Amino acid sequence: MADRSFTDPSLAALYDALNPWGPSDDFYLDLVMSARSVLDVGCGTGRLLERARVAGHEGRLCGLDPAAAILVQARRRGAAVEWVLGDLLSTWWEREFDLVVMTGHAFQVLVGDEELRSCLAAIRRALTDDGRFVFETLNPAVRAWERWTPDRVREVTDADGEVVRVWHEVETPVSRDRVTFTENFDHPRWERPQVSRSTLRFLGPDALDRFLTEAGLVVAERYGDWGRGPLTPTSPEIITVARPGTP
């Protein structure tokens, strides 16, 4: 799950441990390697772009994130990547990128209609005429939030070998297509758990398409899993590849 909790340096240092490399990263890395210029919106610790550079990507790689603590982690990687502090509403690019990606369900933190419209307009403006915008959202039909319960505790190890316990609690009742939850972090050296509150928006394919069309983007491909399987009512993800144009 993507959220905006990693503004605290102690939590930012745990980001990669909490989000280990997986099939979604392989999916996006393949796309990045085939594009000349890439903007990663909500880039986190910059792992995707660093991996692309190490793998031989010679073009422009730019990571954008609003959390300064996260970008500190990205800059420590030492990769030849542009790291930009901010968001799509505080930056301006025009026809500069062949590929814009939003990974880790970052798209779902855009909870307001106007915020979503403004960000999609910025992405459309940043894309070249033959560019692609690729992102994923959790399929609302699967109701993943019903499994975000306190009894499902994850344990990760920090840089000092200490075990950090992590769990989620959803605020009820769930309001329409928005799910608000807390992410709780318990470290043996902390006096009390750190708690971060976030809201994600769950939009189905039809709603997503309406926003994309309004922004001048058209869906070129859509998948239901990271193996590029078709989208079905039981698919865990809605993975969208959009291009500039009209339906």
Sequence and secondary structure as in RCSB ss.txt:
>XXXX:A:sequence
MADRSFTDPSLAALYDALNPWGPSDDFYLDLVMSARSVLDVGCGTGRLLERARVAGHEGRLCGLDPAAAILVQAR
RRGAAVEWVLGDLLSTWWEREFDLVVMTGHAFQVLVGDEELRSCLAAIRRALTDDGRFVFETLNPAVRAWERWTP
DRVREVTDADGEVVRVWHEVETPVSRDRVTFTENFDHPRWERPQVSRSTLRFLGPDALDRFLTEAGLVVAERYGD
WGRGPLTPTSPEIITVARPGTP
>XXXX:A:secstr
   S TTSHHHHTTHHHHS   HHHHHHHHHHHT SEEEEET TT HHHHHHHHTT  SEEEEEES HHHHHHHH
TT  S EEEES TTS   SS EEEEEE TTGGGG  SHHHHHHHHHHHHHHEEEEEEEEEEEE GGG GGGG  T
T  EEEE TTS EEEEEEEE SS BTTEEEEEEEEE TTSSS EEEEEEEE   HHHHHHHHHHTTEEEEEEESS
TT     TT SEEEEEEEES  
